[in-house]
Each structure stands twice: as C-alpha cells, then as structure tokens.
Amino acid sequence: MNLSFFDQFMSPTYLGIPLISLALLLPELLFPTPSTRELSNRLLTLQNEFLNRFTSQLFSPINMGGHKEALILASLMLFLITLNMLGLLPYTFTPTTQLSMNMGLAVPLELATVLLGMRNQPTAALGHLLPEGTPVPLIPVLIIIETISLFIRPLALGVRLTANLTAGHLLMQLIATAAYVLLPLMPTVAILTSIILFLLTILEVAVAMIQAYVFVLLLSLYLQENV
C-alpha cells in the first residue's frame, strides 16, 4: 500500500537482467509459425484470416508501391496487440507503457516513410511543406510550421500510445485499491467499485487493441502520403 502507483511501470530485473527483453520475445513465442509439413490448425487459420482482413483494409487506399510494407506493418500490429494484452494480466509488465520503447518504434518507421517519399517522389514530398496558393509573405512561416509538424508526428505516435495505456493502468490500480480499502468498511460500496473495475477492465482490453490499430493506421497514412 505504501508503494507508488507508478512502480508498476518500472522495468523489473532478475539477477541484474531487465525482464523487458523477455517480454519483447513473448509475441514471437505465442503465435504459431506456418509450416508446409503440417496441416493448418484452427488457431493458425484464425491468425491468417485476421492478417488477411487487416492488411486488405489497411492497404486498400494505398497504391501498389506501398504494399511492400504490408509485412512489417502487420507484424507490428500483432506485436503491439500482444504486448498490450499481456500487460493486462496480473503480475506482468507492459513494455508499451515505456515512452522510450514507443519512440524507438515510431521514430525509425516515420523516418522511413519520409525517406521513401524523398527517394520516390521528392517534388511531391517537399510540396507537402508548402500548400498550393500560399501568399508569398507567409511562405517562410508555413515551411517552418510544416517542418515542425513533420518532426512532431513520431512524438505524437509514441506519446499517444504511452499516455493511453498508462492512464488506463493507473485508473485500474486506483479503483482496485479503493475496492480493497472499502471492503471491510463499506462492503456494498466495495462491491459496486469492483463491478466498475470489471467494466473498466473490459474497456482496457478494447483500448489495448484499438491503440495498436491506431498506431499502425497512422503509419499507413504517413506511408500513403509518400508513395
């Protein structure tokens, strides 16, 4: 009870080894790997159906040049969903609540989309910095503003994912602590608080999946601008 509410976001260590590295390996261990030597089971069929629907929906507005990135974005989607969902289990650690990790995913991928646009269509990529029909006196100001917004994109991606997951985990811990404290004093209020905690847990499951989808969706929109 005397621990800080933010202690749950500290990376646990064992024998001096950070266990976040083990948590990052769990998505690879949980999902089955397709093989031509064995029949597809139900889990593998469900996984393939989910990936097919996700990639077809995500890349339908993008031209064929951007379809080369389907594998990395679909893998990123599964990776984020798995980490977010595992973080809702008791006595687990959520790596995606760490801003450093989310920025480590957002910055290289956003930079890759910008470099891809600069290589394939440099005129159109630079044209995004200056809208058509801009008055001459506003040209320097708009170029600076658009350049700053370009650099803010990966920061917004990382902060959005971190803030949503962190806020949900903190709210769950606060309500769980309140239910625990109120149980011997006001059992009826504690039961009502526990019901709210259960509903909030369901909401957090939805948030864990939606935030992973939003992260990948925004990356696909940035990719669409540059291909």
Residue pairs with C-beta under 8 A, 6 or more apart in sequence:
1 177
5 170
5 173
5 174
6 170
8 93
8 169
8 173
9 94
9 97
9 98
9 166
9 169
11 18
11 19
11 20
11 93
11 95
11 98
12 18
12 19
12 20
12 93
13 19
19 93
20 93
20 95
20 98
20 101
23 83
23 86
23 92
23 93
23 95
24 83
24 95
26 82
26 83
26 86
27 78
27 79
27 82
27 83
30 82
31 47
31 78
31 82
32 41
32 43
32 44
32 47
34 40
34 44
34 48
40 48
51 74
51 78
54 74
54 77
55 70
55 73
55 74
58 70
58 73
58 216
58 217
58 220
59 66
59 67
59 70
59 220
61 224
62 220
62 223
62 224
62 227
63 227
65 120
65 227
66 220
66 223
66 224
66 227
69 223
73 216
73 219
73 220
76 105
76 109
76 215
76 216
76 219
77 212
77 213
77 216
80 96
80 161
80 211
80 212
80 215
80 216
81 208
81 209
81 212
81 213
83 94
83 95
83 96
84 94
84 96
84 165
84 208
84 209
84 211
84 212
85 205
85 208
85 209
86 92
86 94
87 93
87 94
87 95
87 96
87 97
87 165
87 169
87 208
88 94
88 201
88 204
88 205
88 208
94 165
94 169
95 101
96 102
96 161
96 162
96 165
97 162
97 165
97 166
97 169
98 162
99 158
99 159
99 162
102 157
102 158
102 159
102 161
102 162
103 154
103 155
103 158
105 158
105 215
106 154
106 155
106 157
106 158
106 215
107 154
107 158
109 154
109 219
110 153
110 154
110 157
110 219
110 222
111 154
113 219
113 222
113 223
113 225
113 226
114 125
114 150
114 222
114 226
116 223
116 226
116 227
117 124
117 125
117 225
117 226
117 227
118 125
118 126
118 226
120 226
120 227
121 226
125 226
128 146
128 150
128 225
129 142
129 143
129 146
129 147
129 150
130 139
130 142
130 143
130 146
131 142
134 142
153 222
157 215
157 218
157 219
160 211
160 214
160 215
161 211
161 215
164 207
164 211
165 207
165 208
165 211
168 200
168 203
168 204
168 207
169 204
171 200
172 197
172 200
172 201
172 204
175 193
175 196
175 197
175 200
176 197
178 193
179 190
179 193
179 194
179 197
180 190
182 189
182 190
182 193
183 190
